[in-house]
Amino acid sequence: MKKLEVGILGATGMVGQRLVSLLEHHPWFEAKWLAASERSAGKTYREACNWRLRDPLPKGVADLAVHECKPAGAPPLLFSSLDSKVAGEVEREFAQAGHVVVSNSSNFRMEQDVPLLIPDVNPEHLALVCEQRKQRKWKGMIVTNPNCTTVGLAMSLAPLEKAFGIEKVLMTSMQAVSGAGYPGIPTLDILGNVVPFIGGEEEKVERETRKLLGKCVDGHVKMGDFIVSAHCNRVMVEDGHTETISVAFRKKVTAADITEAWRAYRSLPQERGLPSAPKHPIVVREERDRPQPKFDLESEHGMATVVGRLRECAVLQFKYVALSHNTIRGAAGAALLNAELMKTEGYLD
Ligand code: NAP
């Protein structure tokens, strides 16, 4: 099969680099067009980008020119990992010009007619793009993936909401420094420290989780009928967001019921065998001290949410720990999986 040529907006950043790396061996898509700010435009990718990944910079991409974020000459499908300060305007311009934009940025996530998508959780929300086209008269479209902290929470809750119904959720995060982009948080602020504030993050987690687990009705999403309270913290970990989560359910459940719901969980990406889909979206660890970023981050190539330490909670009903890779499952891998679902649904033809 001839690969589809794709572009990346914000190709030089933390998430952009992950996209370049994951696309190197992708069976369907090939990175052929890169764009970033005017600081980078006109340089080769090798010159413009401070490559921060351990995997080497792919040869086929290193000498590509970095463009300005303007639609002229860009391929029909674009992954966007732009700084949210500019993503809104740029992504709108590309969608208006007829491009499909698969975005990591927060700007459009909560718009009524924009899918906020985790293909393993709410693939049916993709249908919102029909409403989007009607409302906005764009020739293209925007589809988004959630915030990197929302992903582990929403994925671990999805089978539980389906099986038992959720009433209340309390989540405390320990978020990696790569989540703040590059160069990110100054060393003197984070070295030997925990920063108990990440601007806007708690609100994003609280509302995005309810949209993701909500139902698509008459062209919009009816938000999930539960409450979420999030505490978000930045810690001295390179990659991987760890979350401690307490949940109250709508019915009486046992630890065995929860574990069974996690282990049995499969969704459309697994049924269709999408290239970036984890075989097991949720990996359950039995050890008393897992998951840990050091050991569990690469589970299912960074695409699984790893859970463990399930036990009763004296305040809500049960509590557990969840871990997910913030730049793979929480960003670049999430966007790729979204585009793969869109391809199998005929949106990229
Ligand atoms: P980053 O490392 O700061 O990269 C930002 C990118 O945006 C760079 O390519 C940068 O290009 C480009 N950019 C900045 N200002 C621009 C402008 N005025 N015009 C055009 N391009 C501009 O950030 P990141 O961590 O990769 O995050 C990218 C997006 O994904 C953000 O919206 C973020 O919230 C979201 N996200 C991040 C994560 C994560 O774990 N890091 C997870 C989920 C979602 P230059 O190099 O030329 O400046």
Boltz pocket constraint, residues with backbone or C-beta under 6 A from the ligand:
constraints:
  - pocket:
      binder: B
      contacts: [[A, 9], [A, 10], [A, 11], [A, 12], [A, 13], [A, 14], [A, 15], [A, 16], [A, 35], [A, 36], [A, 37], [A, 38], [A, 39], [A, 40], [A, 41], [A, 48], [A, 69], [A, 80], [A, 81], [A, 82], [A, 83], [A, 84], [A, 86], [A, 87], [A, 104], [A, 105], [A, 106], [A, 146], [A, 147], [A, 148], [A, 178], [A, 179], [A, 180], [A, 181], [A, 182], [A, 183], [A, 326], [A, 327], [A, 330], [A, 331]]
      max_distance: 6.0
